[in-house]
Amino acid sequence: MAEEGGNQRYYRAPCPGCGAPVEFRSAQSAFAVCPYCQSTVVRQGETLARIGKMAELFDDFSPLQLFAAGRIQNQPFTIVGRLQYSHPGGRWTEWIAALDGDRTGILSEDNGAYVFALPFELQRAAPPPGDLRVGATSAFNGQSYTVSSNEQVALLSAQGELPHLPELGRPFPMVELRNDKGLVLSIDYGTEPPGAYLGRSVQLEDLQLTGLRDESAKDEKGRAFNCPNCGAPVTVNLADSKSITCGSCNSIIDLSQGIGGELKHAEQDEPVRPLIAIGSMGQLQGAQWQVVGFQHRMGVEPGDDEHFGWNEYLLYNKKRGFSFLVDAEDGWSMVKPTTGAPVMAENGSSATYLGKRYTQQYAYNAETTYVAGEFYWQVERGQKTFNRDFASGNALLSMERSANELTWSSGSKLDSGLVSAAFKLDDKKDMFVRGDALPVSAASGLGCGTIILIAIVIIVLLVILSTCSGSSGGSRSYGGSYGGYSSGGGHK
């Protein structure tokens, strides 16, 4: 039965499984899941045929829900469906947005933020997924893109009405490409021919959303559990957490497959105490941030045997998502994953993003050695990546590459005094001072002769270093990971 609802024509027919009404608000929706009996139905004209039963949804505690409405580029849209996928790093959700009855978009997670994408017609056939290697460049419709991830994914569950429905549990490739203009191109090999979507980063607050999930209505059941190693109570505070550490025994607990199943864990020895405590609140860059995670990492330049270390604090703000506060030898910085992918020179000496050119400072192998708190990606000790750090004045850019993912992040340097004041740790501000402080400013009480002597020593050291090999040295700049292993795609 077709009915008129305001300006929107929609279809309603009885569920072939239980007889309850099933509605189709979008003309592009061919499938739906009955909200009463979870039957999966396909629309055939104005009748429905049952093709199976949908698996139970994994509660991702998202603020989004069916029938929430908003605006994108001054166009109204309504969320009508949800698809939940799994990949080696965990799970993620895509929300189906009906724009005007004839078009549907996808609102999906992107490193704690969101990407809104629309169907994109490729002017050439999508290449085989094996040809799109992570880090490689490829052109589509006259635009150059860099492959940022190439994963095998599978549909876990679905809700509402859907324009397409991959076979439940069957793995298929999903490839994401990004460019230096901030565009995200997703190629979905779960259909034939493969489907493509092109999107940009969005903030939920900018979408003017109404009908969001009521915070008080969240079912918190299952968000607290006993540590599988020591039995101590563990509470998950963030909706998107895929890893958490036990506060009692420091074990890393894998949440990527949900709390309901058997929890995998890894024990950690020799705990590292963060300078800024987990749970601390701080005001930085015009927003209130909470420290929710911490990791210590070690790096070494290829061909060198001298290691260096640095710390990264994962910060969370409800409206801005996640950022990283990085504590390195030469100073503090604050960065967050980029939506697009900068263009890097072939020799790696520079990178360009959003019209700005950055010069490479360091290239090195990195390894995570200790973690604490919660993380929106599946974090483990021993995770290894290859990193490059770039700079343009105080502006920073970083690349992190693993086997299946290429992640970029951007941000800027921070004064150490600003960081200590932000977290109300002025009494410990001397502990925040790093190599960014000039010798004179760090010792204002020194005499002129002492200052000259320091200058001579620095000059001698520079001469000695200049005679060394072409290595950029044992010190690294600005921080490294910035969200590596963060499943950095619009679909994750």
C-alpha positions, -999 to 999 in steps of 0.1 A, spaced: 0 0 0 14 34 -10 6 64 12 14 101 12 32 114 43 38 152 40 59 156 8 71 121 11 55 91 -6 61 59 13 51 22 11 36 0 39 29 -37 37 24 -65 63 55 -84 73 53 -119 58 68 -133 90 45 -118 117 20 -96 99 31 -63 116 34 -33 93 67 -26 76 73 8 61 95 20 33 101 58 34 127 59 6 120 48 -29 157 36 -31 151 10 -3 148 -25 -16 152 -43 17 139 -38 53 141 -55 87 108 -60 105 111 -41 139 89 -67 156 102 -102 145 135 -92 128 125 -108 96 146 -97 66 122 -87 38 126 -77 2 101 -54 -15 85 -69 -47 62 -42 -60 38 -35 -31 42 -69 -14 70 -82 8 88 -115 6 107 -129 36 143 -139 28 156 -147 63 160 -134 98 184 -107 109 210 -112 136 207 -92 168 222 -57 167 253 -49 187 245 -19 208 271 8 198 256 34 222 255 59 193 236 91 198 220 84 164 189 63 159 162 56 133 141 85 122 165 112 135 164 141 110 188 168 100 202 189 71 232 185 49 241 213 24 207 228 32 190 195 22 168 177 47 174 140 54 160 113 77 179 83 90 160 52 79 184 23 82 215 10 99 241 -15 88 267 -30 112 299 -44 98 329 -62 113 365 -61 101 398 -73 117 400 -42 139 364 -44 153 330 -32 143 314 0 129 281 13 119 268 30 87 235 49 90 213 51 59 200 87 53 171 93 29 175 127 14 146 133 -10 131 99 -17 152 95 -48 187 96 -31 202 80 -1 234 89 17 256 72 43 266 87 76 295 67 90 321 69 118 356 83 110 381 81 138 356 94 164 342 119 140 317 113 110 317 113 72 286 120 52 288 104 17 266 102 -13 265 76 -42 293 83 -67 292 71 -102 326 59 -113 335 69 -149 356 37 -152 351 2 -138 363 -2 -103 397 -20 -104 401 -54 -86 406 -47 -49 440 -64 -50 452 -37 -74 445 -10 -48 474 -14 -24 476 8 8 496 39 0 492 36 -38 476 65 -57 448 61 -82 427 85 -103 389 84 -104 368 109 -123 397 132 -128 407 133 -91 438 117 -76 434 96 -44 456 77 -21 445 42 -8 441 46 30 426 12 38 419 -21 21 400 -45 44 379 -77 43 346 -68 60 314 -87 67 278 -76 75 269 -85 111 234 -71 114 210 -45 101 180 -24 111 153 -4 92 153 0 54 183 -5 32 192 2 -4 213 -29 -6 220 -59 17 252 -80 15 249 -116 24 251 -119 62 285 -129 74 301 -132 40 335 -114 38 341 -90 10 366 -62 3 360 -26 12 385 0 0 388 36 11 408 63 -7 414 99 3 429 130 -13 444 163 -2 411 182 -6 396 163 23 375 139 1 368 102 11 360 78 -17 347 44 -5 344 14 -29 321 -14 -17 328 -47 -33 298 -63 -16 277 -56 -47 281 -63 -84 292 -40 -99 310 -25 -68 292 6 -53 311 38 -47 304 67 -23 321 101 -20 320 121 12 335 147 35 340 151 72 310 165 92 303 174 128 270 161 142 263 196 157 265 211 122 238 186 108 211 203 129 199 169 141 167 163 159 153 131 173 186 119 187 188 91 212 180 103 247 211 100 269 188 89 298 173 62 276 206 44 270 207 9 283 239 7 303 235 -31 308 267 -48 297 289 -18 299 304 -29 332 320 -64 335 347 -82 355 383 -83 342 389 -117 325 424 -117 341 420 -106 377 382 -104 382 382 -67 392 353 -46 380 359 -27 347 335 1 334 334 12 298 326 49 296 328 56 258 304 44 231 331 36 206 357 19 228 373 -12 212 400 -16 239 403 -8 276 428 -15 303 420 -29 337 428 -4 365 438 -32 389 461 -55 369 468 -32 338 457 -60 314 446 -48 279 411 -61 272 398 -64 236 362 -50 233 361 -52 195 337 -81 195 315 -68 222 313 -75 259 288 -103 256 314 -128 243 346 -142 257 369 -112 263 405 -115 251 432 -99 272 469 -93 274 488 -87 306 512 -58 309 542 -55 332 561 -24 343 533 2 343 541 37 330 526 65 351 512 93 329 521 129 338 484 138 332 461 113 350 434 93 331 401 111 335 416 146 339 397 175 323 415 203 304 406 233 283 425 234 250 417 251 217 384 264 229 370 231 241 368 210 273 387 177 268 389 146 289 419 123 290 405 89 282 435 70 270 473 69 272 500 51 253 538 51 255 556 44 222 592 38 212 608 46 179 640 39 159 652 52 126 659 26 99 695 16 101 700 31 135 701 13 169 693 43 191 657 42 204 636 72 216 603 73 234 572 96 236 538 96 252 503 102 236 472 111 255 439 103 238 415 133 244 377 132 240 351 159 236 315 150 229 310 174 200 346 173 185 353 136 189 389 125 196 423 143 195 458 134 206 480 154 230 515 143 223 544 147 247 577 143 228 614 152 236 612 185 217 578 197 229 540 192 231 516 191 203 479 185 197 467 167 166 438 148 152 433 124 122 427 141 89 397 132 67 417 135 35 451 122 26 480 146 19 501 142 -12 536 132 -4 566 137 -27 580 106 -42 612 108 -21 592 116 11 609 149 16 576 169 17 539 166 18 510 190 7 476 192 24 448 217 19 472 240 0 500 240 26 534 224 20 551 206 49 588 195 51 597 161 64 615 162 98 618 125 107 611 90 93 612 60 118 597 27 129 573 30 159 561 4 184 535 7 212 550 -5 245 524 4 271 487 15 271 462 26 297 425 37 295 400 34 267 406 35 229 383 37 199 406 13 180 419 -21 189 452 -13 206 478 -39 215 513 -38 229 538 -45 202 518 -28 174 543 -16 148 540 11 122 563 32 99 559 69 106 569 102 89 567 136 106 564 168 87 563 205 97 555 239 84 563 264 111 541 254 141 518 234 119 524 196 120 515 167 97 522 130 104 518 98 84 515 64 100 515 32 79 506 -4 88 500 -34 66 464 -25 58 460 11 67 475 45 60 466 72 86 474 110 84 470 135 112 475 172 115 477 198 142 501 223 158 527 227 185 517 238 221 535 257 247 543 235 277 530 262 301 497 262 282 494 224 287 501 224 324 477 253 329 450 236 309 449 206 332 453 228 364 488 214 370 507 247 374 524 233 405 540 207 383 547 230 353 584 224 355 578 188 347 561 198 314 590 217 300 606 200 270 633 207 244 612 234 228 624 258 256 654 280 245 685 278 267 682 315 276 645 314 285 651 282 306 677 299 327 670 336 328 692 340 358 724 330 340 752 355 334 763 367 300 795 347 301 776 315 309 752 321 280 781 326 256 797 293 268 764 275 262 762 290 227 798 278 219 789 243 232 758 242 209 779 253 179 805 226 186 777 200 189 762 211 156 796 208 138 800 172 152 765 162 141 770 176 106 799 152 101 777 122 109 758 102 83 727 114 66 705 101 94 682 128 109 693 118 144 680 99 174 655 125 184 620 125 169 597 155 165 561 162 175 548 127 182 540 99 160 509 77 160 482 103 161 456 75 157 474 47 140 455 14 142 424 37 145 406 21 116 410 54 99 383 52 73 349 67 67 335 33 73 352 26 106 
